[in-house]
Amino acid sequence: MLFGTTGYCSACSKMIPAFEMVMRAKGNVYHLECFACQQCSHRFCVGDRYYLCDNKILCEYDYEERLAFAKMSYGYNALTQIKRQTQSLNDDISSGYGSPSPKSS
């Protein structure tokens, strides 16, 4: 598709002349050569799936990898929080909180 007006590529930030063929993804416009996965540089072919994530074009593999990493990060944060709470309980128990005070000799 023709760009129609002079503007800037969402990937490289260089000017796109009004007469140049472009690719569009939502409100973003790209040079044909810039329309590639911004993680691995895979050039898309007709019929390839791509995803616009955080305003970056990603291939299906990199998008799924990002999702998996986000899920692991969420699980890690939850696990870290549980470990902190458990450590806090252990500190309270070892300090004598909630248990009979030791008898002095």
C-alpha positions as CSV (number, residue, x, y, z in Angstrom):
1,M,0.0,0.0,0.0
2,L,1.2,3.5,-0.7
3,F,1.9,5.7,2.3
4,G,0.2,8.8,0.8
5,T,1.8,11.4,3.0
6,T,5.4,11.9,4.2
7,G,6.0,10.4,7.6
8,Y,8.4,8.3,9.7
9,C,8.9,4.6,10.0
10,S,7.9,3.2,13.4
11,A,10.9,0.8,13.4
12,C,13.9,2.8,12.1
13,S,12.5,6.4,12.6
14,K,13.7,7.4,9.1
15,M,11.5,9.4,6.8
16,I,9.1,7.6,4.5
17,P,8.3,9.5,1.2
18,A,4.7,9.8,0.2
19,F,5.2,7.6,-2.9
20,E,6.9,4.7,-1.1
21,M,5.1,1.3,-0.5
22,V,4.6,0.7,3.2
23,M,3.2,-1.8,5.7
24,R,0.9,-0.8,8.4
25,A,0.1,-2.4,11.8
26,K,-2.6,-0.5,13.7
27,G,-1.4,3.1,13.8
28,N,2.2,2.3,12.9
29,V,3.7,2.6,9.4
30,Y,6.9,0.8,8.3
31,H,9.2,0.7,5.3
32,L,8.8,-2.7,3.6
33,E,12.3,-3.7,4.6
34,C,11.7,-2.6,8.2
35,F,8.6,-4.8,8.6
36,A,10.3,-7.6,10.4
37,C,10.4,-9.1,13.9
38,Q,12.2,-6.5,16.0
39,Q,13.5,-9.3,18.3
40,C,15.1,-11.8,15.8
41,S,14.8,-9.8,12.5
42,H,12.8,-12.5,10.8
43,R,11.3,-11.0,7.6
44,F,7.6,-11.8,7.3
45,C,6.1,-13.6,4.3
46,V,2.5,-13.4,3.1
47,G,0.4,-15.3,5.6
48,D,2.9,-15.1,8.5
49,R,1.4,-14.1,11.9
50,Y,2.9,-11.2,13.6
51,Y,2.1,-9.4,16.9
52,L,2.3,-5.8,18.0
53,C,3.6,-5.9,21.5
54,D,4.7,-2.8,23.4
55,N,4.7,-1.1,20.0
56,K,7.2,-3.6,18.6
57,I,6.5,-6.1,15.8
58,L,7.2,-9.7,16.9
59,C,7.1,-13.0,15.1
60,E,4.9,-15.7,16.6
61,Y,7.8,-17.5,18.2
62,D,9.2,-14.4,20.0
63,Y,5.7,-13.3,21.1
64,E,5.0,-16.7,22.6
65,E,8.5,-16.7,24.2
66,R,7.7,-13.3,25.8
67,L,4.4,-14.6,27.1
68,A,6.1,-17.6,28.6
69,F,8.7,-15.4,30.2
70,A,6.0,-13.1,31.6
71,K,4.2,-16.1,33.1
72,M,7.5,-17.4,34.7
73,S,8.2,-13.9,36.1
74,Y,4.8,-13.8,37.6
75,G,5.3,-17.2,39.2
76,Y,8.7,-16.2,40.4
77,N,7.4,-13.0,42.1
78,A,4.6,-15.0,43.8
79,L,7.2,-17.6,44.9
80,T,9.5,-14.9,46.2
81,Q,6.6,-13.3,48.1
82,I,5.7,-16.7,49.7
83,K,9.4,-17.2,50.6
84,R,9.6,-13.8,52.3
85,Q,6.4,-14.5,54.3
86,T,7.7,-17.9,55.3
87,Q,11.1,-16.4,56.3
88,S,9.3,-13.7,58.3
89,L,7.3,-16.5,60.2
90,N,10.5,-18.4,60.8
91,D,12.2,-15.2,62.2
92,D,9.2,-14.7,64.5
93,I,9.3,-18.2,65.8
94,S,13.1,-18.2,66.3
95,S,12.9,-14.9,68.2
96,G,10.4,-16.5,70.6
97,Y,7.3,-14.7,69.4
98,G,4.2,-16.7,70.2
99,S,6.1,-19.4,72.2
100,P,6.9,-19.6,75.9
101,S,9.8,-17.5,76.8
102,P,13.0,-19.3,77.7
103,K,13.6,-19.7,81.4
104,S,16.7,-17.9,82.7
105,S,19.3,-20.0,84.5
